[in-house]
Amino acid sequence: MTRLGDGVFKSPTAQDAEAYCRNFGAPTRFLDGAAARVQAGEVSYRCD
C-alpha cells in the first residue's frame, strides 16, 4: 500500500486493497484513473 494523497492509496492487487481497508472496517472504493502515477496492474482506491 502506498499513499498518493487526499485519501487515495495504491496497491499491487485488488485483494491487497480490500485487505488494507478491512483493517479499518471500511469498504473499498476503487478509482478509475484517479492517479496518473499508478502503473498498469496496480489499483488506486479509497477506504470509505
Jmol script that loads the backbone (N, CA, C; Angstrom):
load data "model"
ATOM      1  N   MET A   1       0.833  -1.160   0.000  1.00  0.00           N
ATOM      2  CA  MET A   1       0.000   0.000   0.000  1.00  0.00           C
ATOM      3  C   MET A   1       0.888   1.237   0.000  1.00  0.00           C
ATOM      4  N   THR A   2       0.531   2.181  -0.863  1.00  0.00           N
ATOM      5  CA  THR A   2       1.243   3.452  -0.945  1.00  0.00           C
ATOM      6  C   THR A   2       0.224   4.579  -0.884  1.00  0.00           C
ATOM      7  N   ARG A   3       0.499   5.584  -0.079  1.00  0.00           N
ATOM      8  CA  ARG A   3      -0.384   6.758  -0.008  1.00  0.00           C
ATOM      9  C   ARG A   3      -0.054   7.699  -1.161  1.00  0.00           C
ATOM     10  N   LEU A   4      -1.101   8.099  -1.910  1.00  0.00           N
ATOM     11  CA  LEU A   4      -0.906   9.034  -3.013  1.00  0.00           C
ATOM     12  C   LEU A   4      -1.349  10.437  -2.637  1.00  0.00           C
ATOM     13  N   GLY A   5      -2.022  10.592  -1.521  1.00  0.00           N
ATOM     14  CA  GLY A   5      -2.510  11.899  -1.088  1.00  0.00           C
ATOM     15  C   GLY A   5      -4.013  12.000  -1.227  1.00  0.00           C
ATOM     16  N   ASP A   6      -4.618  12.924  -0.485  1.00  0.00           N
ATOM     17  CA  ASP A   6      -6.065  13.155  -0.500  1.00  0.00           C
ATOM     18  C   ASP A   6      -6.857  11.890  -0.208  1.00  0.00           C
ATOM     19  N   GLY A   7      -6.314  11.004   0.606  1.00  0.00           N
ATOM     20  CA  GLY A   7      -7.031   9.792   0.975  1.00  0.00           C
ATOM     21  C   GLY A   7      -7.019   8.696  -0.065  1.00  0.00           C
ATOM     22  N   VAL A   8      -6.205   8.865  -1.104  1.00  0.00           N
ATOM     23  CA  VAL A   8      -6.106   7.867  -2.177  1.00  0.00           C
ATOM     24  C   VAL A   8      -4.878   7.000  -1.928  1.00  0.00           C
ATOM     25  N   PHE A   9      -5.050   5.705  -2.108  1.00  0.00           N
ATOM     26  CA  PHE A   9      -3.970   4.736  -1.928  1.00  0.00           C
ATOM     27  C   PHE A   9      -3.791   3.934  -3.204  1.00  0.00           C
ATOM     28  N   LYS A  10      -2.653   3.253  -3.322  1.00  0.00           N
ATOM     29  CA  LYS A  10      -2.470   2.287  -4.413  1.00  0.00           C
ATOM     30  C   LYS A  10      -1.897   1.016  -3.833  1.00  0.00           C
ATOM     31  N   SER A  11      -2.290  -0.091  -4.425  1.00  0.00           N
ATOM     32  CA  SER A  11      -1.803  -1.416  -4.031  1.00  0.00           C
ATOM     33  C   SER A  11      -1.564  -2.234  -5.286  1.00  0.00           C
ATOM     34  N   PRO A  12      -0.730  -3.275  -5.185  1.00  0.00           N
ATOM     35  CA  PRO A  12      -0.423  -4.091  -6.360  1.00  0.00           C
ATOM     36  C   PRO A  12      -1.619  -4.892  -6.879  1.00  0.00           C
ATOM     37  N   THR A  13      -2.557  -5.239  -5.996  1.00  0.00           N
ATOM     38  CA  THR A  13      -3.720  -6.021  -6.424  1.00  0.00           C
ATOM     39  C   THR A  13      -4.975  -5.530  -5.715  1.00  0.00           C
ATOM     40  N   ALA A  14      -6.136  -5.857  -6.279  1.00  0.00           N
ATOM     41  CA  ALA A  14      -7.410  -5.513  -5.651  1.00  0.00           C
ATOM     42  C   ALA A  14      -7.551  -6.226  -4.305  1.00  0.00           C
ATOM     43  N   GLN A  15      -7.042  -7.442  -4.212  1.00  0.00           N
ATOM     44  CA  GLN A  15      -7.133  -8.189  -2.954  1.00  0.00           C
ATOM     45  C   GLN A  15      -6.345  -7.496  -1.849  1.00  0.00           C
ATOM     46  N   ASP A  16      -5.175  -6.961  -2.173  1.00  0.00           N
ATOM     47  CA  ASP A  16      -4.384  -6.224  -1.187  1.00  0.00           C
ATOM     48  C   ASP A  16      -5.124  -4.970  -0.736  1.00  0.00           C
ATOM     49  N   ALA A  17      -5.766  -4.290  -1.676  1.00  0.00           N
ATOM     50  CA  ALA A  17      -6.528  -3.081  -1.349  1.00  0.00           C
ATOM     51  C   ALA A  17      -7.675  -3.409  -0.402  1.00  0.00           C
ATOM     52  N   GLU A  18      -8.419  -4.455  -0.707  1.00  0.00           N
ATOM     53  CA  GLU A  18      -9.546  -4.842   0.145  1.00  0.00           C
ATOM     54  C   GLU A  18      -9.070  -5.260   1.534  1.00  0.00           C
ATOM     55  N   ALA A  19      -7.962  -5.955   1.603  1.00  0.00           N
ATOM     56  CA  ALA A  19      -7.423  -6.379   2.898  1.00  0.00           C
ATOM     57  C   ALA A  19      -6.997  -5.163   3.720  1.00  0.00           C
ATOM     58  N   TYR A  20      -6.405  -4.171   3.083  1.00  0.00           N
ATOM     59  CA  TYR A  20      -5.972  -2.973   3.799  1.00  0.00           C
ATOM     60  C   TYR A  20      -7.179  -2.227   4.371  1.00  0.00           C
ATOM     61  N   CYS A  21      -8.205  -2.021   3.573  1.00  0.00           N
ATOM     62  CA  CYS A  21      -9.394  -1.304   4.049  1.00  0.00           C
ATOM     63  C   CYS A  21     -10.124  -2.093   5.126  1.00  0.00           C
ATOM     64  N   ARG A  22     -10.092  -3.403   5.021  1.00  0.00           N
ATOM     65  CA  ARG A  22     -10.753  -4.255   6.004  1.00  0.00           C
ATOM     66  C   ARG A  22     -10.159  -4.053   7.405  1.00  0.00           C
ATOM     67  N   ASN A  23      -8.881  -3.659   7.481  1.00  0.00           N
ATOM     68  CA  ASN A  23      -8.248  -3.386   8.776  1.00  0.00           C
ATOM     69  C   ASN A  23      -8.996  -2.305   9.547  1.00  0.00           C
ATOM     70  N   PHE A  24      -9.657  -1.406   8.829  1.00  0.00           N
ATOM     71  CA  PHE A  24     -10.378  -0.295   9.441  1.00  0.00           C
ATOM     72  C   PHE A  24     -11.887  -0.517   9.437  1.00  0.00           C
ATOM     73  N   GLY A  25     -12.326  -1.636   8.895  1.00  0.00           N
ATOM     74  CA  GLY A  25     -13.749  -1.901   8.798  1.00  0.00           C
ATOM     75  C   GLY A  25     -14.431  -1.020   7.772  1.00  0.00           C
ATOM     76  N   ALA A  26     -13.660  -0.539   6.804  1.00  0.00           N
ATOM     77  CA  ALA A  26     -14.193   0.381   5.794  1.00  0.00           C
ATOM     78  C   ALA A  26     -14.322  -0.333   4.446  1.00  0.00           C
ATOM     79  N   PRO A  27     -15.358   0.017   3.687  1.00  0.00           N
ATOM     80  CA  PRO A  27     -15.476  -0.547   2.345  1.00  0.00           C
ATOM     81  C   PRO A  27     -14.415   0.045   1.405  1.00  0.00           C
ATOM     82  N   THR A  28     -14.059  -0.700   0.390  1.00  0.00           N
ATOM     83  CA  THR A  28     -13.069  -0.258  -0.590  1.00  0.00           C
ATOM     84  C   THR A  28     -13.787   0.376  -1.769  1.00  0.00           C
ATOM     85  N   ARG A  29     -13.367   1.574  -2.151  1.00  0.00           N
ATOM     86  CA  ARG A  29     -13.916   2.220  -3.343  1.00  0.00           C
ATOM     87  C   ARG A  29     -12.771   2.379  -4.342  1.00  0.00           C
ATOM     88  N   PHE A  30     -12.839   1.608  -5.424  1.00  0.00           N
ATOM     89  CA  PHE A  30     -11.795   1.658  -6.446  1.00  0.00           C
ATOM     90  C   PHE A  30     -12.006   2.874  -7.329  1.00  0.00           C
ATOM     91  N   LEU A  31     -10.917   3.512  -7.722  1.00  0.00           N
ATOM     92  CA  LEU A  31     -10.961   4.718  -8.534  1.00  0.00           C
ATOM     93  C   LEU A  31     -10.412   4.414  -9.916  1.00  0.00           C
ATOM     94  N   ASP A  32     -11.061   4.929 -10.925  1.00  0.00           N
ATOM     95  CA  ASP A  32     -10.607   4.733 -12.304  1.00  0.00           C
ATOM     96  C   ASP A  32      -9.795   5.933 -12.759  1.00  0.00           C
ATOM     97  N   GLY A  33      -8.502   5.723 -12.882  1.00  0.00           N
ATOM     98  CA  GLY A  33      -7.628   6.782 -13.388  1.00  0.00           C
ATOM     99  C   GLY A  33      -7.515   7.985 -12.470  1.00  0.00           C
ATOM    100  N   ALA A  34      -7.793   7.822 -11.183  1.00  0.00           N
ATOM    101  CA  ALA A  34      -7.736   8.948 -10.254  1.00  0.00           C
ATOM    102  C   ALA A  34      -6.316   9.466 -10.084  1.00  0.00           C
ATOM    103  N   ALA A  35      -5.349   8.586 -10.247  1.00  0.00           N
ATOM    104  CA  ALA A  35      -3.950   8.991 -10.069  1.00  0.00           C
ATOM    105  C   ALA A  35      -3.136   8.493 -11.261  1.00  0.00           C
ATOM    106  N   ALA A  36      -2.616   9.407 -12.024  1.00  0.00           N
ATOM    107  CA  ALA A  36      -1.841   9.033 -13.206  1.00  0.00           C
ATOM    108  C   ALA A  36      -0.560   8.306 -12.832  1.00  0.00           C
ATOM    109  N   ARG A  37      -0.156   8.419 -11.560  1.00  0.00           N
ATOM    110  CA  ARG A  37       1.094   7.784 -11.118  1.00  0.00           C
ATOM    111  C   ARG A  37       0.949   6.279 -10.936  1.00  0.00           C
ATOM    112  N   VAL A  38      -0.269   5.778 -10.951  1.00  0.00           N
ATOM    113  CA  VAL A  38      -0.466   4.342 -10.739  1.00  0.00           C
ATOM    114  C   VAL A  38      -0.152   3.599 -12.033  1.00  0.00           C
ATOM    115  N   GLN A  39       0.725   2.637 -11.938  1.00  0.00           N
ATOM    116  CA  GLN A  39       1.169   1.876 -13.105  1.00  0.00           C
ATOM    117  C   GLN A  39       0.176   0.772 -13.438  1.00  0.00           C
ATOM    118  N   ALA A  40       0.285   0.243 -14.631  1.00  0.00           N
ATOM    119  CA  ALA A  40      -0.572  -0.869 -15.053  1.00  0.00           C
ATOM    120  C   ALA A  40      -0.415  -2.029 -14.083  1.00  0.00           C
ATOM    121  N   GLY A  41      -1.533  -2.654 -13.749  1.00  0.00           N
ATOM    122  CA  GLY A  41      -1.509  -3.780 -12.837  1.00  0.00           C
ATOM    123  C   GLY A  41      -1.752  -3.380 -11.389  1.00  0.00           C
ATOM    124  N   GLU A  42      -1.593  -2.102 -11.074  1.00  0.00           N
ATOM    125  CA  GLU A  42      -1.864  -1.623  -9.730  1.00  0.00           C
ATOM    126  C   GLU A  42      -3.254  -1.001  -9.690  1.00  0.00           C
ATOM    127  N   VAL A  43      -3.831  -0.921  -8.511  1.00  0.00           N
ATOM    128  CA  VAL A  43      -5.160  -0.330  -8.368  1.00  0.00           C
ATOM    129  C   VAL A  43      -5.077   0.877  -7.448  1.00  0.00           C
ATOM    130  N   SER A  44      -5.872   1.895  -7.755  1.00  0.00           N
ATOM    131  CA  SER A  44      -5.990   3.048  -6.867  1.00  0.00           C
ATOM    132  C   SER A  44      -7.364   2.979  -6.215  1.00  0.00           C
ATOM    133  N   TYR A  45      -7.435   3.433  -4.957  1.00  0.00           N
ATOM    134  CA  TYR A  45      -8.670   3.251  -4.198  1.00  0.00           C
ATOM    135  C   TYR A  45      -8.697   4.162  -2.983  1.00  0.00           C
ATOM    136  N   ARG A  46      -9.871   4.217  -2.370  1.00  0.00           N
ATOM    137  CA  ARG A  46     -10.080   4.891  -1.087  1.00  0.00           C
ATOM    138  C   ARG A  46     -10.723   3.895  -0.138  1.00  0.00           C
ATOM    139  N   CYS A  47     -10.504   4.094   1.137  1.00  0.00           N
ATOM    140  CA  CYS A  47     -11.198   3.313   2.162  1.00  0.00           C
ATOM    141  C   CYS A  47     -12.269   4.222   2.747  1.00  0.00           C
ATOM    142  N   ASP A  48     -13.481   4.073   2.235  1.00  0.00           N
ATOM    143  CA  ASP A  48     -14.581   4.948   2.692  1.00  0.00           C
ATOM    144  C   ASP A  48     -15.417   4.240   3.699  1.00  0.00           C
TER     145      ASP A  48
END
end "model"
wireframe off; spacefill off
backbone 0.3
color backbone group
